[in-house]
């Protein structure tokens, strides 16, 4: 009977289903059968387990849309898009006011890089006047920009008026000369 069980154990070990492991129990050497770790695996069961594990994982959250962002983040992204426009932008036009656009257009390339080294939220807060970033000029508020724009418009109107008066003076001199007629030369 022992021979038959030993032969059966060797046969099962050869099939890879079980393995005979020598174990010392109570000072005696005993052979124990252990299920083999390298037993043939079932690919269908593995595929089903992988599918169930994948189905159990939570789906990743969709990235937030532009409208779901805070106002300062929207302004920061719009400022970056204004400074360096891209072809496939998802940012709608008209986010920035004229004061912010004029401020961004007036920045030097070094100041542009300093500004863009900050995150969109900080850029937006800087443009909105909520937080001034160090090393960058302070942006004008919309009322300050409107006053500056009014001063520029008044100066441009005064320059145009002076140019018109100069043109009118020259025209009056030419009209006087033309009204006198040709000069009389002694014969």
MARBA-3410 file (N, C-alpha, C, O; in Angstrom, 1 decimal):
187
0.8,-1.2,0.0,0.0,0.0,0.0,0.9,1.3,0.0,0.6,2.2,-0.7 ~ 2.0,1.2,0.8,2.9,2.3,0.8,3.5,2.6,-0.6,3.6,3.8,-1.0 ~ 3.8,1.6,-1.3,4.4,1.7,-2.6,3.4,2.4,-3.6,3.7,3.2,-4.4 ~ 2.1,1.9,-3.4,1.1,2.5,-4.3,0.9,4.0,-4.0,0.8,4.8,-4.9 ~ 0.8,4.4,-2.7,0.6,5.8,-2.4,1.9,6.6,-2.8,1.7,7.7,-3.3
3.0,6.0,-2.7,4.2,6.7,-3.1,4.2,6.9,-4.7,4.6,8.0,-5.2 ~ 3.8,5.9,-5.4,3.7,6.0,-6.8,2.6,7.0,-7.2,2.8,7.8,-8.2 ~ 1.5,7.0,-6.5,0.4,8.0,-6.7,0.9,9.4,-6.5,0.7,10.3,-7.2 ~ 1.7,9.6,-5.4,2.3,10.9,-5.1,3.2,11.4,-6.1,3.2,12.6,-6.5 ~ 4.1,10.5,-6.6,5.0,10.8,-7.7,4.3,11.2,-9.0,4.7,12.1,-9.7
3.2,10.5,-9.2,2.4,10.7,-10.5,1.8,12.1,-10.4,1.8,12.9,-11.3 ~ 1.2,12.4,-9.2,0.6,13.7,-9.1,1.6,14.9,-9.1,1.4,16.0,-9.6 ~ 2.8,14.6,-8.5,3.9,15.6,-8.6,4.3,15.8,-10.0,4.6,16.9,-10.4 ~ 4.4,14.7,-10.8,4.8,14.9,-12.2,3.8,15.7,-13.0,4.1,16.4,-13.9 ~ 2.5,15.6,-12.6,1.5,16.3,-13.3,1.5,17.8,-12.9,0.9,18.6,-13.5
2.2,18.1,-11.8,2.3,19.5,-11.4,1.1,19.9,-10.4,1.0,21.1,-10.1 ~ 0.3,19.0,-10.1,-0.8,19.3,-9.2,-0.4,19.5,-7.8,-0.9,20.4,-7.1 ~ 0.4,18.6,-7.3,0.9,18.7,-5.9,2.4,18.5,-5.9,3.0,18.0,-6.9 ~ 3.0,18.9,-4.8,4.5,18.7,-4.7,4.7,18.1,-3.4,4.1,18.4,-2.4 ~ 5.7,17.2,-3.3,6.1,16.5,-2.1,7.2,17.4,-1.5,8.2,17.7,-2.1
7.0,17.7,-0.2,7.9,18.6,0.5,8.4,17.9,1.7,7.6,17.4,2.5 ~ 9.7,17.8,1.9,10.2,17.2,3.2,10.1,18.1,4.3,10.5,19.3,4.3 ~ 9.5,17.6,5.4,9.2,18.4,6.6,9.7,17.6,7.8,9.5,16.4,7.9 ~ 10.4,18.3,8.8,10.8,17.6,10.0,9.8,17.9,11.0,9.6,19.0,11.4 ~ 9.1,16.8,11.5,8.1,16.9,12.6,8.6,16.0,13.7,8.7,14.8,13.6
8.8,16.6,14.9,9.1,15.8,16.1,10.4,15.0,15.9,10.5,14.0,16.5 ~ 11.3,15.6,15.1,12.6,14.9,15.0,12.6,13.8,13.9,13.6,13.2,13.7 ~ 11.5,13.7,13.2,11.4,12.7,12.1,11.2,13.4,10.8,10.6,14.5,10.7 ~ 11.8,12.9,9.7,11.6,13.4,8.4,10.3,12.8,7.8,10.1,11.6,7.7 ~ 9.4,13.8,7.4,8.1,13.4,6.9,7.9,14.1,5.6,8.2,15.2,5.4
7.3,13.3,4.6,7.0,14.0,3.3,5.5,14.4,3.4,4.6,13.6,3.6 ~ 5.3,15.7,3.1,4.0,16.3,3.0,3.7,16.7,1.6,4.5,17.1,0.8 ~ 2.4,16.5,1.2,2.0,16.9,-0.1,1.4,18.4,0.0,0.6,18.7,0.9 ~ 1.9,19.2,-0.9,1.5,20.6,-1.0,1.0,20.9,-2.4,1.6,20.4,-3.4 ~ 0.0,21.6,-2.5,-0.5,22.0,-3.8,0.5,22.9,-4.5,1.1,23.8,-3.8
0.9,22.6,-5.7,1.9,23.3,-6.4,1.6,24.8,-6.7,0.4,25.1,-7.0 ~ 2.5,25.6,-6.5,2.3,27.0,-6.8,2.3,27.3,-8.3,1.6,28.1,-8.8 ~ 3.1,26.5,-9.0,3.2,26.6,-10.4,2.2,25.7,-11.2,2.5,25.3,-12.3 ~ 1.1,25.5,-10.5,0.1,24.6,-11.2,-0.4,25.4,-12.4,-0.4,26.6,-12.5 ~ -0.9,24.6,-13.4,-1.4,25.3,-14.6,-2.5,26.2,-14.3,-3.4,25.9,-13.5
-2.5,27.4,-14.8,-3.5,28.4,-14.5,-4.6,28.4,-15.6,-4.4,27.9,-16.7 ~ -5.7,28.9,-15.2,-6.9,28.9,-16.1,-7.0,30.3,-16.7,-7.3,31.3,-16.0 ~ -6.7,30.5,-18.0,-6.6,31.8,-18.6,-8.0,32.5,-18.6,-8.1,33.7,-18.5 ~ -9.1,31.7,-18.7,-10.4,32.3,-18.7,-10.7,32.9,-17.3,-11.3,34.0,-17.2 ~ -10.4,32.1,-16.3,-10.6,32.7,-14.9,-9.8,33.9,-14.7,-10.3,34.8,-14.0
-8.6,33.9,-15.1,-7.7,35.1,-15.0,-8.3,36.3,-15.7,-8.3,37.4,-15.1 ~ -8.8,36.1,-16.9,-9.4,37.2,-17.7,-10.6,37.7,-17.0,-10.9,38.9,-16.9 ~ -11.5,36.8,-16.5,-12.7,37.2,-15.8,-12.3,38.0,-14.5,-13.0,39.0,-14.2 ~ -11.3,37.6,-13.8,-10.9,38.3,-12.6,-10.3,39.7,-12.9,-10.6,40.6,-12.2 ~ -9.6,39.8,-14.0,-9.1,41.1,-14.4,-10.2,42.0,-14.8,-10.2,43.2,-14.5
-11.2,41.4,-15.5,-12.3,42.2,-15.9,-13.1,42.7,-14.7,-13.6,43.9,-14.7 ~ -13.3,41.9,-13.8,-14.1,42.3,-12.5,-13.3,43.3,-11.8,-13.9,44.2,-11.2 ~ -12.0,43.2,-11.7,-11.2,44.1,-11.0,-11.2,45.5,-11.7,-11.3,46.5,-11.0 ~ -11.2,45.5,-13.0,-11.3,46.7,-13.8,-12.6,47.4,-13.6,-12.7,48.6,-13.5 ~ -13.7,46.6,-13.6,-15.0,47.1,-13.4,-15.2,47.7,-12.0,-16.0,48.6,-11.8
-14.5,47.1,-11.0,-14.7,47.6,-9.6,-13.9,48.9,-9.4,-14.3,49.6,-8.5 ~ -12.9,49.2,-10.2,-12.2,50.5,-10.1,-13.1,51.7,-10.4,-13.9,51.6,-11.3 ~ -13.0,52.7,-9.6,-13.9,53.9,-9.9,-13.4,54.6,-11.2,-12.2,54.6,-11.5 ~ -14.3,55.1,-11.9,-14.0,55.8,-13.2,-13.3,57.1,-12.9,-13.8,57.8,-11.9 ~ -12.3,57.5,-13.6,-11.7,58.8,-13.3,-12.7,60.0,-13.6,-13.5,59.9,-14.5
-12.6,61.0,-12.8,-13.5,62.1,-12.9,-13.1,62.9,-14.2,-11.9,63.0,-14.6 ~ -14.1,63.4,-14.9,-13.9,64.2,-16.1,-13.1,65.5,-15.7,-13.4,66.0,-14.7 ~ -12.2,65.9,-16.6,-11.6,67.2,-16.3,-12.6,68.3,-16.2,-13.6,68.3,-17.0 ~ -12.4,69.3,-15.4,-13.4,70.4,-15.2,-13.4,71.2,-16.5,-12.4,71.4,-17.2 ~ -14.6,71.7,-16.8,-14.8,72.5,-18.0,-14.3,73.9,-17.6,-14.2,74.3,-16.5
-14.2,74.8,-18.7,-13.7,76.1,-18.4,-14.7,76.9,-17.6,-14.3,77.7,-16.7 ~ -16.0,76.7,-17.8,-17.0,77.4,-17.1,-17.1,77.0,-15.6,-17.6,77.8,-14.8 ~ -16.6,75.8,-15.3,-16.6,75.4,-13.9,-15.5,75.9,-13.1,-15.5,75.8,-11.9 ~ -14.5,76.6,-13.7,-13.4,77.1,-13.0,-13.7,78.4,-12.3,-14.7,79.1,-12.7 ~ -13.0,78.8,-11.3,-13.2,80.1,-10.7,-12.9,81.3,-11.6,-12.2,81.1,-12.6
-13.3,82.5,-11.3,-13.1,83.6,-12.2,-11.6,83.9,-12.3,-11.2,84.2,-13.4 ~ -10.9,83.8,-11.2,-9.5,84.1,-11.3,-8.7,83.1,-12.2,-7.8,83.4,-12.9 ~ -9.1,81.8,-12.1,-8.5,80.8,-13.0,-8.9,81.0,-14.4,-8.1,80.8,-15.3 ~ -10.1,81.5,-14.7,-10.5,81.8,-16.1,-9.7,82.9,-16.6,-9.2,82.9,-17.8 ~ -9.5,84.0,-15.8,-8.7,85.1,-16.2,-7.3,84.7,-16.5,-6.6,85.2,-17.4
-6.7,83.8,-15.6,-5.3,83.4,-15.8,-5.1,82.6,-17.1,-4.2,82.8,-17.8 ~ -6.1,81.7,-17.3,-6.0,80.9,-18.6,-6.2,81.9,-19.8,-5.5,81.7,-20.8 ~ -7.1,82.8,-19.7,-7.3,83.7,-20.8,-6.1,84.6,-21.0,-5.8,85.0,-22.2 ~ -5.4,85.0,-19.9,-4.2,85.8,-20.1,-3.1,85.0,-20.8,-2.4,85.6,-21.6 ~ -2.9,83.8,-20.4,-1.9,83.0,-21.1,-2.2,82.8,-22.5,-1.4,82.8,-23.4
-3.5,82.6,-22.8,-4.0,82.5,-24.2,-3.8,83.8,-25.0,-3.4,83.8,-26.2 ~ -4.0,84.9,-24.3,-3.8,86.3,-24.9,-2.3,86.5,-25.3,-2.0,87.0,-26.3 ~ -1.4,86.1,-24.3,0.0,86.3,-24.5,0.6,85.4,-25.6,1.4,85.8,-26.5 ~ 0.2,84.1,-25.6,0.7,83.1,-26.5,-0.5,82.4,-27.1,-0.8,81.3,-26.6 ~ -1.2,82.9,-28.1,-2.4,82.2,-28.6,-2.1,80.9,-29.2,-1.0,80.6,-29.8
-3.0,79.9,-29.1,-2.9,78.6,-29.7,-4.0,78.4,-30.7,-5.0,79.1,-30.7 ~ -3.8,77.5,-31.6,-4.8,77.2,-32.6,-6.1,76.6,-32.1,-7.2,77.0,-32.5 ~ -5.9,75.6,-31.2,-7.1,74.8,-30.7,-7.5,75.2,-29.3,-7.6,74.3,-28.5 ~ -7.6,76.5,-29.1,-8.0,77.0,-27.8,-9.4,76.7,-27.4,-10.3,76.9,-28.3 ~ -9.7,76.3,-26.2,-11.1,76.1,-25.7,-11.5,77.3,-24.9,-12.6,77.3,-24.4
-10.7,78.3,-24.8,-11.1,79.5,-24.0,-11.9,80.5,-24.9,-11.4,80.9,-25.9 ~ -13.1,80.8,-24.5,-13.9,81.7,-25.3,-13.3,83.1,-25.3,-12.8,83.5,-24.2 ~ -13.5,83.9,-26.4,-12.9,85.2,-26.4,-13.8,86.1,-25.5,-14.9,85.9,-25.2 ~ -13.2,87.3,-25.1,-13.9,88.3,-24.4,-13.9,88.1,-22.9,-14.7,88.7,-22.2 ~ -13.0,87.2,-22.4,-12.9,87.0,-20.9,-12.3,88.2,-20.3,-12.7,88.8,-19.3
-11.1,88.7,-20.9,-10.4,89.8,-20.3,-11.0,91.1,-20.7,-11.5,91.2,-21.8 ~ -10.9,92.1,-19.8,-11.4,93.4,-20.2,-10.2,94.2,-20.9,-9.1,93.6,-21.0 ~ -10.5,95.4,-21.4,-9.5,96.1,-22.2,-8.3,96.5,-21.3,-7.2,96.6,-21.8 ~ -8.5,96.8,-20.0,-7.4,97.1,-19.1,-6.5,96.0,-19.0,-5.2,96.2,-19.0 ~ -7.0,94.8,-18.8,-6.1,93.6,-18.7,-5.4,93.3,-20.0,-4.2,93.0,-19.9
-6.1,93.4,-21.1,-5.4,93.2,-22.4,-4.3,94.2,-22.6,-3.2,93.9,-23.1 ~ -4.6,95.5,-22.3,-3.5,96.5,-22.5,-2.4,96.3,-21.6,-1.2,96.5,-21.9 ~ -2.6,95.8,-20.3,-1.5,95.5,-19.4,-0.7,94.4,-19.9,0.6,94.5,-19.9 ~ -1.3,93.3,-20.4,-0.5,92.2,-20.9,0.2,92.6,-22.2,1.4,92.1,-22.4 ~ -0.3,93.4,-23.0,0.4,93.9,-24.2,1.6,94.7,-23.9,2.5,94.8,-24.7
1.5,95.4,-22.8,2.6,96.3,-22.4,3.7,95.7,-21.6,4.7,96.3,-21.3 ~ 3.6,94.4,-21.3,4.6,93.7,-20.6,5.8,93.4,-21.5,5.7,93.1,-22.7 ~ 7.0,93.5,-20.9,8.2,93.1,-21.6,8.3,91.5,-21.7,7.6,90.9,-20.9 ~ 9.1,91.0,-22.5,9.2,89.5,-22.6,9.6,88.9,-21.3,9.2,87.8,-20.9 ~ 10.5,89.5,-20.5,10.9,89.0,-19.2,9.7,89.0,-18.3,9.5,88.0,-17.5
8.9,90.1,-18.3,7.8,90.2,-17.4,6.7,89.1,-17.8,6.0,88.6,-16.9 ~ 6.6,88.9,-19.1,5.6,87.9,-19.5,6.0,86.5,-19.0,5.2,85.8,-18.5 ~ 7.3,86.2,-19.0,7.8,84.9,-18.5,7.6,84.8,-17.0,7.2,83.8,-16.5 ~ 7.9,85.9,-16.3,7.7,85.9,-14.8,6.2,85.7,-14.5,5.9,85.0,-13.6 ~ 5.3,86.3,-15.3,3.9,86.2,-15.0,3.4,84.7,-15.3,2.7,84.2,-14.5
3.9,84.1,-16.4,3.5,82.8,-16.8,4.1,81.7,-15.9,3.7,80.5,-16.0 ~ 5.1,82.0,-15.1,5.7,81.0,-14.2,4.7,80.7,-13.0,4.9,79.7,-12.3 ~ 3.7,81.5,-12.9,2.7,81.3,-11.8,1.5,80.5,-12.4,1.4,80.5,-13.6 ~ 0.7,80.0,-11.5,-0.4,79.2,-11.9,-1.5,80.1,-12.4,-1.5,81.3,-12.2 ~ -2.5,79.6,-13.1,-3.6,80.4,-13.7,-4.4,81.2,-12.6,-4.8,82.3,-12.8
-4.5,80.5,-11.4,-5.3,81.2,-10.3,-4.5,82.5,-9.9,-5.1,83.5,-9.7 ~ -3.2,82.4,-9.7,-2.4,83.5,-9.3,-2.3,84.6,-10.3,-2.3,85.8,-10.0 ~ -2.2,84.2,-11.6,-2.2,85.2,-12.7,-3.6,86.0,-12.7,-3.6,87.2,-12.8 ~ -4.7,85.2,-12.6,-6.0,85.9,-12.6,-6.1,86.8,-11.4,-6.7,87.9,-11.5 ~ -5.7,86.4,-10.2,-5.8,87.2,-9.0,-4.9,88.5,-9.2,-5.3,89.6,-8.7
-3.8,88.4,-9.9,-2.9,89.5,-10.1,-3.6,90.5,-11.1,-3.6,91.7,-10.8 ~ -4.2,90.0,-12.1,-4.9,90.9,-13.1,-6.1,91.5,-12.5,-6.5,92.6,-12.8 ~ -6.8,90.8,-11.6,-8.0,91.3,-11.0,-7.7,92.3,-9.8,-8.6,92.9,-9.3 ~ -6.4,92.4,-9.4,-6.0,93.3,-8.4,-6.2,92.7,-7.0,-6.1,93.4,-6.0 ~ -6.4,91.4,-6.9,-6.6,90.8,-5.6,-5.3,90.4,-4.9,-5.2,90.3,-3.7
-4.3,90.2,-5.7,-3.0,89.8,-5.2,-1.9,90.2,-6.2,-2.0,89.9,-7.4 ~ -1.0,91.0,-5.8,0.1,91.5,-6.6,1.2,90.6,-6.6,1.7,90.2,-5.5 ~ 1.7,90.2,-7.7,2.8,89.3,-7.8,4.1,90.1,-7.8,4.2,91.1,-8.4 ~ 5.1,89.6,-7.0,6.3,90.3,-6.8,7.1,90.3,-8.1,7.1,89.3,-8.8 ~ 7.8,91.4,-8.4,8.7,91.5,-9.6,7.9,91.9,-10.8,8.5,92.0,-11.9
6.6,92.1,-10.7,5.8,92.5,-11.9,5.2,93.9,-11.6,4.8,94.2,-10.5 ~ 5.0,94.7,-12.6,4.3,95.9,-12.4,2.8,95.7,-12.1,2.2,94.7,-12.5 ~ 2.3,96.6,-11.3,0.9,96.4,-10.8,-0.1,96.8,-12.0,0.1,97.8,-12.6 ~ -1.1,95.9,-12.2,-2.0,96.3,-13.3,-2.9,97.4,-12.9,-3.2,97.5,-11.7 ~ -3.4,98.1,-13.8,-4.4,99.2,-13.5,-5.8,98.6,-13.3,-6.1,97.6,-14.0
-6.5,99.3,-12.5,-7.9,98.9,-12.3,-8.7,99.4,-13.5,-8.2,100.3,-14.2 ~ -9.9,98.9,-13.8,-10.6,99.4,-14.9,-10.9,100.9,-14.9,-10.9,101.6,-15.9 ~ -11.1,101.5,-13.7,-11.4,102.9,-13.6,-10.1,103.7,-13.8,-10.1,104.7,-14.5 ~ -9.0,103.2,-13.3,-7.7,103.9,-13.6,-7.4,103.8,-15.1,-6.9,104.8,-15.7 ~ -7.6,102.6,-15.7,-7.4,102.5,-17.1,-8.3,103.4,-17.9,-7.8,104.0,-18.9
-9.5,103.6,-17.5,-10.5,104.4,-18.2,-10.0,105.9,-18.1,-10.1,106.6,-19.1 ~ -9.5,106.3,-16.9,-9.0,107.7,-16.8,-7.8,107.9,-17.6,-7.7,108.9,-18.3 ~ -6.9,106.9,-17.7,-5.7,107.0,-18.5,-6.0,107.1,-20.0,-5.5,107.9,-20.7 ~ -7.0,106.3,-20.4,-7.4,106.3,-21.8,-8.1,107.6,-22.1,-7.9,108.1,-23.2 ~ -8.9,108.2,-21.2,-9.5,109.5,-21.4,-8.4,110.6,-21.6,-8.5,111.5,-22.4
-7.3,110.5,-20.8,-6.3,111.5,-20.9,-5.6,111.3,-22.3,-5.2,112.3,-22.9 ~ -5.3,110.1,-22.7,-4.7,109.9,-24.0,-5.6,110.4,-25.1,-5.1,110.9,-26.1 ~ -6.9,110.1,-25.0,-7.8,110.6,-26.0,-7.8,112.1,-26.1,-7.9,112.7,-27.2 ~ -7.8,112.8,-24.9,-7.8,114.2,-24.9,-6.5,114.8,-25.5,-6.6,115.8,-26.2 ~ -5.4,114.1,-25.2,-4.1,114.6,-25.8,-4.1,114.4,-27.3,-3.6,115.2,-28.0
-4.7,113.3,-27.7,-4.7,113.0,-29.2,-5.7,114.0,-29.9,-5.4,114.5,-31.0 ~ -6.8,114.4,-29.2,-7.7,115.4,-29.8,-7.0,116.7,-29.8,-7.2,117.5,-30.8 ~ -6.3,117.1,-28.8,-5.6,118.4,-28.8,-4.5,118.4,-29.9,-4.4,119.5,-30.5 ~ -3.8,117.3,-30.1,-2.8,117.3,-31.1,-3.4,117.4,-32.5,-2.9,118.1,-33.4 ~ -4.6,116.7,-32.7,-5.3,116.8,-34.0,-5.8,118.3,-34.2,-5.8,118.8,-35.3
-6.3,118.9,-33.1,-6.8,120.3,-33.2,-5.6,121.2,-33.6,-5.8,122.1,-34.4 ~ -4.5,121.0,-33.0,-3.3,121.9,-33.3,-2.9,121.7,-34.7,-2.5,122.6,-35.4 ~ -2.9,120.4,-35.2,-2.6,120.1,-36.6,-3.6,120.8,-37.6,-3.2,121.3,-38.6 ~ -4.9,120.7,-37.2,-5.9,121.4,-38.0,-5.7,122.9,-38.0,-5.8,123.5,-39.1 ~ -5.4,123.5,-36.9,-5.1,124.9,-36.9,-3.9,125.3,-37.7,-3.9,126.3,-38.4
-2.9,124.5,-37.6,-1.7,124.7,-38.4,-2.0,124.6,-39.9,-1.6,125.4,-40.7 ~ -2.8,123.6,-40.3,-3.3,123.5,-41.7,-4.1,124.6,-42.1,-4.0,125.1,-43.2 ~ -5.0,125.1,-41.2,-5.9,126.2,-41.5,-5.0,127.5,-41.7,-5.4,128.3,-42.6 ~ -4.0,127.7,-40.9,-3.1,128.9,-41.1,-2.4,128.9,-42.4,-2.3,129.9,-43.1 ~ -1.9,127.7,-42.8,-1.2,127.6,-44.0,-2.2,127.8,-45.2,-1.8,128.4,-46.2
-3.4,127.3,-45.1,-4.4,127.5,-46.1,-4.7,128.9,-46.3,-4.9,129.4,-47.4 ~ -4.9,129.7,-45.1,-5.2,131.1,-45.2,-4.1,131.9,-45.9,-4.3,132.8,-46.6 ~ -2.8,131.5,-45.6,-1.7,132.2,-46.2,-1.8,132.0,-47.7,-1.6,132.9,-48.5 ~ -2.0,130.7,-48.2,-2.1,130.5,-49.6,-3.3,131.2,-50.2,-3.2,131.7,-51.4 ~ -4.4,131.3,-49.5,-5.6,132.0,-50.1,-5.2,133.5,-50.2,-5.6,134.0,-51.2
-4.6,134.1,-49.3,-4.2,135.5,-49.4,-3.3,135.7,-50.6,-3.4,136.7,-51.3 ~ -2.3,134.8,-50.8,-1.4,134.9,-51.9,-2.2,134.8,-53.2,-1.9,135.5,-54.2 ~ -3.1,133.8,-53.3,-3.8,133.6,-54.5,-4.8,134.8,-54.8,-5.1,135.1,-55.9 ~ -5.3,135.4,-53.7,-6.3,136.5,-53.9,-5.6,137.8,-54.4,-6.2,138.6,-55.1 ~ -4.3,138.0,-54.1,-3.6,139.2,-54.5,-3.3,139.1,-56.0,-3.2,140.2,-56.7
-3.3,138.0,-56.6,-3.0,137.9,-58.0,-1.5,137.8,-58.2,-0.7,137.8,-57.2 ~ -1.1,137.7,-59.4,0.4,137.6,-59.7,1.1,138.9,-59.4,0.5,140.0,-59.6 ~ 2.3,138.8,-59.0,3.0,140.1,-58.7,3.3,140.8,-60.0,3.5,140.2,-61.1 ~ 3.3,142.1,-59.9,3.6,142.9,-61.1,5.1,143.2,-61.2,5.7,143.7,-60.2 ~ 5.7,142.8,-62.3,7.1,143.0,-62.5,7.3,144.2,-63.4,6.6,144.4,-64.3
8.3,145.0,-63.0,8.5,146.2,-63.8,9.1,145.8,-65.2,9.8,144.8,-65.3 ~ 8.6,146.5,-66.2,9.0,146.1,-67.5,10.3,146.7,-68.0,10.7,146.5,-69.1
END
